[in-house]
Amino acid sequence: MIGNSKICIVGAGSIGTALGNALAVRPELNVCLLSIEREVVNTITTEHINQKYFPNIRLNPRLKATTNVHVLEDTNLIFLAIPSVNTEEYVMKHRGFISNNAVLVNLAKGFGADNRTIAESLSSQSDLAVCSLKGPTFAREIINNIPTAFTLGAPDESFFPVFVDTFDDTIIHLDYSTDMRGVEILSIIKNIYAIIIGIVDANFNSPNLRFLAFTKAFNEMRQILLFSGGREETMFNYCGIGDFGLTSLNDLSRNRTLGLLIGKGFFTQDISDKVVLEGKIAVNIFVDELRKKGMPEQHYYLMNELYKVFNEPYDISTFVSKLLTR
């Protein structure tokens, strides 16, 4: 696999660029960003800078960029770093360019067709090998060469040595799980609970209360994970408690910020319509699915209370008290 391994990262946004730059430190790897943004590609190619996303960071000169989808044809690993709403459609549209031996690695956090995880949707619609890469990662940290962790979720353990070799001697640290569904599920629901922690902090900014809510949320995530077919041990991978901690407790997180806005009374429909907020979308899908499948409401009462915030007239000043009285 390693030697002259070709890696393509679809998407030259923040996470795609940061991951590509981290991998480009290895001279054995041929790393290319594939983007539809011509100006982004031009500045990476001519100046070794992603002017749109990281204008003050000089990229590794070995990192290439292109708009030509033919780069997919002889690529070993294809990392999908585009929005979740576009991931499945993109792969199906360009399936003819992708080698049958390629491995797709999903970085997007969201749902595919019929409310399945993206990895499940991709696997069901093609014969390509699909893995999932999720963890406590801000692109800003990766681009500044800060050690960063991901969980590699794969169908079986035979995939793991490939990624051990690929990320060796980089700032990226991995743990591994064959619970690919659980890895994907946790990457979605952690955004929901990050909103809840944000609302709690906006109301009280109390360490005691914050970690009371954090513990309740973590336990509820466990209940939902098990009900949804994931495995309990996945909670303790980087994609579980690590990603939840990062997303719920750090102000760089968009979903935590959404919770702070809601808790302070600044959230409006206008803000919601203009900003991509994975947690707001996910809570409606999850609550509807859990109700259909008959999960007892007491096992997801935090999530259900947030569902009411988004879908019913709601006095946000009562949110925390309602969480505590259950």
Secondary structure, DSSP 4 states (H G I P E B T S, - for coil): --SSEEEEEE--SHHHHHHHHHHTT-TTEEEEEE-S-HHHHHHHHHHS-BTTTBTT-PPPTT-EEES-GGGGTT-SEEEE-S-HHHHHHHHHHTGGGS-TT-EEEE---SB-GGG-BHHHHHHHH-SSEEEEEE-S--HHHHHTT--EEEEEE-SSGGGHHHHHHHHTTSSEEEEEES-HHHHHHHHHHHHHHHHHHHHHHHHH--HHHHHHHHHHHHHHHHHHHHHTT--GGGGGSIIIIIHHHHHHH-TT-HHHHHHHHHHHT---HHHHHHS--HHHHHHHHHHHHHHHTT--GGGSHHHHHHHHHHHS---GGGHHHHHHH-
